Amino acid sequence: MAHVIRAVSSIDIPVMAHIGLTPQSVHRMGGYKVQGRSDQAERIMDDAIAVQHAGAFAVVLEGIPAALAAEITAELTIPTIGIGAGSSCDGQILVIHDILGLCEKYSPKFVKRYAELAPLISAAVTQYVAEVRSGEFPTEEHSFS
């Protein structure tokens, strides 16, 4: 993707690159699997250097071993943002649905859930549907005059 990053950044559009596990390519990668173990590590390091040279202002490192993320962070001059890449990155990110417990079926190892909101949301939606069906909602209080 370095050629695309170069083209986009050359017309003053900021680009944050994304390497390692890229969810949009998960089927091609064989599922949600850690990337950069053994023989893949060199390729991921090369990708990191390539996106930096192409003009990315930062890079997301996703689903890679913590040691590899630390090496990449030490090598690059642009910031690294980790998601499942250990604590050595310059910043951290998690998907809001994961940290709020909105996805009950799947939770990656690197996610820390700070709440379990799925049951609360389900109950609220169930109540809303019941009130709409019964005619209890909306009322005049919830309407413009």
Secondary structure by P-SEA (a helix, b strand, c coil): caaaaaaaaaaccccccccccccccccccccccccccccaaaaaaaaaaaaaaacccbbbbccccaaaaaaaaaacccbbbbccccccccccccccccccccccccccccccccccaaaaaaaaaaaaaaaaaaccccccccccc
